[in-house]
Amino acid sequence: MSAAVETRRAEVVVSVLEELAARDGLDQALGGRDAVSLTALLRFVARHIAEPRYCKLMCSLTHRLLDLYASVVGISAQVRVPIHRWVGQDAFLFRITCCFDNPPHFDSPG
């Protein structure tokens, strides 16, 4: 997983993530990371979460990483900064998705 992230190529990382998920190895690959490798993964997610072709996978990965690392997020500034940026983007995308799923209804004037 770390080698894929180091390539900085979204296609490579996404392929590895999908393969790990298919083999039920995603949690093991995501767990046990130090601050440096976690930060590299978080930066990748933050960079690609808004891309339509990767959005669903990145949002799912976001939730998994938050579940795994919620207890250590505040400990390292190196980890905290990308997470704050990333969670903000995730919330923004969630609001946009909700708008498309439930578009506002406007009353026509009088």
N, C-alpha and C positions, 0 to 999 in steps of 0.2 A: 504494500500500500504506500509506504513512504517513498519508494523508488518511483512509483507512478506519479505521486504528487510533485516530486522533484522535477519531472519532465515539464511541468507547467502546461501540459497539453490536455485540454478538457476531454477530448475523445479517449485518451489513454486512461485517465483517472475514472471516467464514467464507466468504461469497459471493465476495469478492475472492480469497481464498486458493484456493478451488476453481477459479475461472476462470483464475487464473494457472497453476495446476497443469495444467489442461486444455490450456493454450496453451504449455506447457513454459517458462514465464517465472518460475517460483517462485524458482529459485536466483538469478536476476538481481535480482529484487525484494528478496530477503533480503540479498544481498551488498552490500558497500560502505557499510554504515550507520555513522554516528558513534555515540558513546556515548549521546546523548540519544534518537535514534530507535530504537536497539537496546533501550535500557532500556524505552521505551514498549511495544515489541513484547513484551519479556520479561514485563513486568507484565501485559499482556493475557493471555498464555499462562498465567501463574501464577494469574490470576483465574479462568480458564475450564477448566483442565485436568481438574478433578474433575467437570465437568458431563457426564453420560452422553451427551448428544447431540453433544458436541464432543470427547470424550475421545480417540477414535481419531485425529482430525485434529491435536489439540494434541500428542499423543505423537509423531506423525510430524514435526510442526513442531519439537518439542523436539530430536529427533535431528538434523534438518537444521541447526538453528541451532548446536547443539553442534559439528557437523562443520565448519561455516563459521567459527565464532568461538572454537574451543577455544584457539587460541594467544593470544587477547587477553583471555580471561576474567579472569585475575588482575591485569591492568594497572589497571583502573578499578574502584574500590569501587562506583561508581554502577551498573556492569554486574554486578559480582560478587554483590552482595546478592540481586537478584532471581533470579539463576541458582541460587544455593545453595538458596533457598526452592523454586524450581521443580523442581530435580533431586530434592530430597527428596520433593516431591509425586509426581513421576513414579515414583520408586522405590516409594513407598507404593502407588500405583495398580497397579504391576507386581506387587507381592506379593499384592494383593487379586485381581487377574486370575488369577494362578497358583492361588490357592485355589479360585476358581470352576472353572477348567479341570481341576484335579486336587484335588478335595475330599479332605480327610483321611478316612481310614477308621479308625473306632474299634471296637475289639473289645468285644463285649458281655461284661459281667461273668460270670464263671464257670460 
